[in-house]
Amino acid sequence: MKKQFWLGTFALVMLISACNNKPKDGFTDTYTSGVIAIAADESFRPIIQEEIDVFEGTFALAGIVPKFTTEVNAINLLLKDSVRLAIATRTLSAEEMSSFHSRKFFPREIKLATDGLALIINRANKDSLISLRDIKRMLTGEVKTWKEIYPSSSLKNIQVVFDNKNSSTVRFAVDSICKGKKLSKDLKALNNNQEVIDFVAQNSHAIGVIGVNWLGNRSDTTNLSFRNEIRVMSVSEDDIATKDNSYKPYQAYLFYGDYPLTRSIYILLNDPRNALPWGFASFLTSDKGQRIILKSGLVPATQPVRVVDIKDE
């Protein structure tokens, strides 16, 4: 009876102590346990979901709930403290960083990988070489038909398709391809990258812009082939695209910078407690996390890339 009394007293003391030690911010996650939400650009859904699956398999007490959304919304969620980790293709602006600093937060920006934007066309479209100049002409509406670029083409009007009007893909098109010039009103924005793939696969006149990690042929462990339902264009920095000066978004060409439509992926982290967001970020940049990126066809920030000579079709 006396023993039971002391055991009960001890349990009560421990319960009170645990309540008193509860973090003031309400978070209870640790470096390798708990459940958190993160926000990620929808362009990276395949690779980030795979990273989460492996992370949760490694740390059984940890749960990552991803919100795949537009880049604009992902960063807004970070700014509003709705999440403490976001995956995006840009670092924080001076104004955004100032907002954090005014609240005594000092976020970190960590490069995760190098990605590429792929141009995809219907299998029936045989014109698979394109220059950056002609991509810009398509995006701004300077050219509207396939014959204006490829005189022998039997296709008529060009339909450019993006994943979402607020996506990082659209921002890249405006900033890096069109150099700030407005995009044509004829461009079509869908909801996500998979919808772009489906639309292009079903419409011979379409050209889609998607993230490279959506292209992977899962049955090919060499990362040297793409999805069968669409064709991937070769892109040239020269004004006239030829087989010799054009490149597809293969991993080696992303690594060496031969493929011109590349961009960086960043982990944006605001976790002053060094808890689960830091734990997941550390996993993403660890040897295991970077090997997952390597396998996806992107270029990891820290892992070496195996270079293979490629002969295009």
Backbone hydrogen bonds, N-H to C=O, Kabsch-Sander energy under -0.5 kcal/mol:
donor,donor_aa,acceptor,acceptor_aa,energy
5,F,1,M,-1.9
6,W,2,K,-2.1
7,L,3,K,-2.3
8,G,4,Q,-2.4
9,T,5,F,-2.4
10,F,6,W,-2.5
11,A,7,L,-2.2
12,L,8,G,-2.1
13,V,9,T,-2.4
14,M,10,F,-2.3
15,L,11,A,-2.2
16,I,12,L,-2.4
17,S,13,V,-2.4
18,A,14,M,-2.4
19,C,15,L,-2.2
20,N,16,I,-2.3
21,N,17,S,-1.7
22,K,19,C,-1.0
26,G,23,P,-1.5
30,T,33,S,-2.0
34,G,61,L,-2.5
36,I,63,G,-2.3
38,I,65,V,-2.0
39,A,85,L,-2.1
40,A,67,K,-2.3
41,D,87,I,-1.8
42,E,69,T,-2.6
44,F,41,D,-2.2
45,R,42,E,-1.7
48,I,44,F,-2.7
49,Q,45,R,-2.5
50,E,46,P,-1.6
51,E,47,I,-2.1
52,I,48,I,-2.4
53,D,49,Q,-2.4
54,V,50,E,-2.0
55,F,51,E,-2.5
56,E,52,I,-2.9
57,G,53,D,-1.5
58,T,54,V,-1.5
59,F,55,F,-2.6
60,A,58,T,-0.7
62,A,59,F,-2.0
63,G,34,G,-2.5
65,V,36,I,-3.0
65,V,63,G,-0.5
67,K,38,I,-2.0
68,F,66,P,-0.6
69,T,40,A,-2.4
69,T,67,K,-0.6
72,V,166,N,-1.3
74,A,70,T,-2.5
75,I,71,E,-2.2
76,N,72,V,-1.9
77,L,73,N,-2.5
78,L,74,A,-1.4
79,L,75,I,-2.4
80,K,76,N,-2.0
81,D,78,L,-1.3
82,S,77,L,-2.2
83,V,77,L,-1.2
84,R,37,A,-0.7
86,A,268,L,-2.4
87,I,39,A,-1.9
88,A,86,A,-0.5
88,A,266,Y,-2.1
97,M,93,S,-2.8
98,S,94,A,-2.2
99,S,95,E,-1.7
100,F,96,E,-1.7
101,H,97,M,-2.5
102,S,98,S,-2.2
103,R,99,S,-0.6
103,R,100,F,-1.3
104,K,101,H,-1.9
105,F,100,F,-2.4
108,R,269,L,-3.0
110,I,267,I,-2.5
112,L,265,I,-3.1
113,A,265,I,-1.2
114,T,299,V,-2.7
115,D,263,R,-3.4
117,L,261,L,-2.6
118,A,116,G,-0.5
118,A,210,I,-3.2
120,I,118,A,-0.6
120,I,208,G,-2.4
121,I,231,R,-2.6
122,N,206,A,-0.7
125,N,122,N,-1.7
126,K,124,A,-0.7
128,S,126,K,-1.3
130,I,234,S,-2.3
132,L,236,S,-2.3
135,I,131,S,-2.0
136,K,132,L,-2.4
137,R,133,R,-1.9
138,M,134,D,-2.1
139,L,135,I,-2.6
140,T,136,K,-2.2
141,G,137,R,-0.6
141,G,138,M,-0.7
142,E,137,R,-1.3
143,V,137,R,-1.7
146,W,156,K,-2.6
148,E,145,T,-0.7
149,I,146,W,-1.3
150,Y,146,W,-3.4
153,S,150,Y,-2.4
158,I,144,K,-3.0
159,Q,205,H,-1.7
160,V,158,I,-0.6
161,V,207,I,-2.5
162,F,188,K,-3.0
167,S,164,N,-1.7
171,R,167,S,-1.7
172,F,168,S,-2.5
173,A,169,T,-2.1
174,V,170,V,-2.3
175,D,171,R,-3.0
176,S,172,F,-2.5
177,I,172,F,-1.3
178,C,173,A,-2.8
180,G,174,V,-3.6
181,K,178,C,-1.8
184,S,139,L,-3.4
187,L,184,S,-1.2
188,K,160,V,-2.8
190,L,162,F,-2.0
196,V,192,N,-1.3
197,I,193,N,-2.2
198,D,194,Q,-2.4
199,F,195,E,-2.4
200,V,196,V,-2.5
201,A,197,I,-2.4
202,Q,198,D,-1.1
203,N,199,F,-0.9
203,N,200,V,-0.6
206,A,203,N,-1.5
207,I,159,Q,-2.5
208,G,120,I,-2.7
209,V,161,V,-2.1
210,I,118,A,-2.2
210,I,208,G,-0.5
212,V,116,G,-2.2
214,W,211,G,-1.8
215,L,212,V,-2.4
217,N,225,S,-1.1
218,R,216,G,-0.9
220,D,217,N,-2.5
221,T,219,S,-0.7
223,N,220,D,-1.0
227,R,215,L,-1.5
230,I,227,R,-0.7
231,R,121,I,-2.9
233,M,119,L,-3.0
234,S,128,S,-3.2
235,V,247,Y,-3.0
236,S,130,I,-2.1
237,E,245,N,-0.5
241,A,239,D,-0.5
246,S,242,T,-0.7
247,Y,235,V,-2.2
250,Y,248,K,-2.3
254,L,250,Y,-2.0
255,F,251,Q,-2.4
256,Y,252,A,-2.4
257,G,253,Y,-0.9
258,D,253,Y,-1.0
259,Y,253,Y,-1.6
262,T,260,P,-1.0
263,R,115,D,-2.6
265,I,113,A,-2.8
266,Y,88,A,-3.5
267,I,110,I,-3.2
268,L,86,A,-3.3
268,L,266,Y,-0.6
269,L,108,R,-2.9
269,L,267,I,-0.6
270,N,84,R,-2.7
274,N,271,D,-1.9
278,W,275,A,-0.7
279,G,275,A,-2.0
280,F,276,L,-2.9
281,A,277,P,-2.3
282,S,278,W,-2.6
283,F,279,G,-1.7
284,L,280,F,-2.4
285,T,281,A,-1.6
286,S,283,F,-1.1
289,G,283,F,-0.8
290,Q,286,S,-2.7
291,R,287,D,-1.7
292,I,288,K,-1.3
293,I,289,G,-1.3
294,L,290,Q,-2.4
295,K,291,R,-2.2
296,S,292,I,-1.1
297,G,293,I,-0.6
297,G,294,L,-0.9
298,L,293,I,-1.1
299,V,114,T,-2.4
301,A,112,L,-1.7
307,V,305,V,-0.5
312,D,310,I,-0.6
